[in-house]
Amino acid sequence: MLKKLLILVWFCTLWAFSFASAASVTKTTTASVDLSCVKPFVETRESSIYDALKAYTDWVIKAFETRKSDFSTAWSLTDPKEMKSSIKKAISSYTTTVAKLKKDFKVAKTAAWTKFKADSKTCKWLSSTISSSWDSSSAELWM
């Protein structure tokens, strides 16, 4: 069930990313720009985002496994008040952990985009190839 959920989330994220990327590209020109200059910066950005996403999903799975274990322990308790308290604690801990992981991922993703924009300015490609709305909106993709 967890595997199906993760696959569904992955496909939805890819769909949203492709839709947002297509919608945010608004203008192209035929100016002569050496786009191969940008390629290493794109590869670095994508590798950084991949690493951050991989770490995020690995830690979310670990948090879910911890929640699962905490629920199992809670439901083994015989005292209803203790059980309820233990379940609330498991939910709270999981929610807090996932929120922090999401924030950390967003920070890492934004850092990758910021570095990409700074590094790729040497190629002088953004102003002549795509509108400025692309780089600002694209940094907000993926959560």
C-alpha positions in Angstrom: 0.0 0.0 0.0 2.8 2.4 0.9 4.6 1.6 -2.4 1.4 2.4 -4.4 1.0 5.6 -2.5 4.6 6.7 -3.1 4.2 5.8 -6.8 1.0 7.8 -7.0 2.6 10.8 -5.3 5.6 10.5 -7.6 3.4 10.5 -10.8 1.4 13.5 -9.5 4.5 15.4 -8.8 5.9 14.7 -12.2 2.7 15.7 -13.8 2.5 19.0 -11.9 6.2 19.7 -12.6 5.7 19.2 -16.4 2.5 21.2 -16.4 4.1 24.1 -14.5 7.3 24.1 -16.6 5.3 24.2 -19.8 3.1 26.9 -18.6 5.9 29.1 -17.3 7.9 29.3 -20.5 6.5 32.3 -22.2 8.9 33.7 -24.8 11.7 32.4 -26.9 13.9 34.1 -29.4 16.2 33.0 -32.2 19.2 34.8 -30.7 22.5 33.0 -31.0 23.3 31.6 -27.5 25.7 28.9 -26.6 23.4 26.7 -24.6 26.1 24.1 -24.0 27.5 26.7 -21.6 24.5 26.1 -19.4 24.5 22.3 -19.6 26.9 21.7 -16.7 25.0 24.1 -14.5 21.7 22.3 -15.3 23.3 18.9 -14.5 24.6 20.2 -11.2 21.2 21.7 -10.3 19.4 18.5 -11.2 21.9 16.4 -9.3 21.4 18.6 -6.2 17.7 18.4 -6.4 17.8 14.7 -7.0 20.0 14.2 -3.9 17.7 16.4 -1.8 14.6 14.5 -3.1 16.2 11.2 -2.4 17.1 12.2 1.1 13.6 13.6 1.7 11.8 10.4 0.5 14.2 8.1 2.5 13.6 10.1 5.7 9.8 10.2 5.1 9.8 6.4 4.8 11.8 6.1 8.0 9.4 8.5 9.7 6.4 6.4 8.5 8.1 3.2 9.7 8.6 4.8 13.1 4.9 5.8 13.1 3.9 2.3 12.1 5.9 0.9 15.0 4.5 3.5 17.5 1.0 2.6 16.4 1.6 -1.1 16.9 2.9 -0.4 20.4 0.0 1.9 21.2 -2.6 -0.5 20.0 -1.0 -3.2 22.2 -1.7 -1.2 25.3 -4.6 -2.2 27.5 -5.3 1.2 29.2 -7.5 3.3 26.8 -6.2 6.6 28.1 -2.6 5.5 27.7 -3.4 4.1 24.2 -5.0 7.4 23.1 -2.1 9.4 24.5 0.4 7.1 22.7 -1.5 7.4 19.4 -1.7 11.2 19.6 2.1 11.3 20.4 2.9 9.1 17.4 0.8 11.3 15.0 2.3 14.5 16.4 5.8 13.2 16.1 5.2 12.0 12.5 3.6 15.3 11.5 6.4 17.4 13.0 9.1 15.2 11.4 7.5 15.3 7.9 7.0 19.1 8.1 10.6 19.6 9.0 11.7 17.3 6.2 9.6 19.1 3.7 11.0 22.4 4.8 14.6 21.1 4.6 13.9 19.8 1.1 12.4 23.1 0.0 15.5 24.9 1.3 17.9 22.5 -0.5 15.8 22.9 -3.8 15.8 26.6 -3.6 19.5 26.7 -2.9 20.1 24.5 -6.0 18.1 26.9 -8.1 19.8 30.0 -6.6 23.2 28.6 -7.4 22.1 27.6 -10.9 20.8 31.1 -11.6 24.0 32.7 -10.3 26.4 30.3 -12.1 24.5 30.3 -15.4 24.5 34.1 -15.6 28.0 33.8 -17.1 26.4 32.2 -20.1 24.0 35.1 -20.7 21.2 32.9 -21.7 18.2 33.7 -19.5 17.5 37.1 -20.9 17.8 36.2 -24.5 16.3 32.7 -24.4 13.4 32.6 -22.0 11.4 35.2 -20.1 12.4 36.1 -16.6 9.2 34.6 -15.3 10.6 31.1 -16.0 13.5 31.2 -13.6 11.5 32.8 -10.7 8.5 30.5 -11.0 10.5 27.3 -11.6 12.3 27.7 -8.3 9.0 27.2 -6.6 8.2 23.9 -8.3 8.3 20.6 -6.3 6.4 21.6 -3.2 
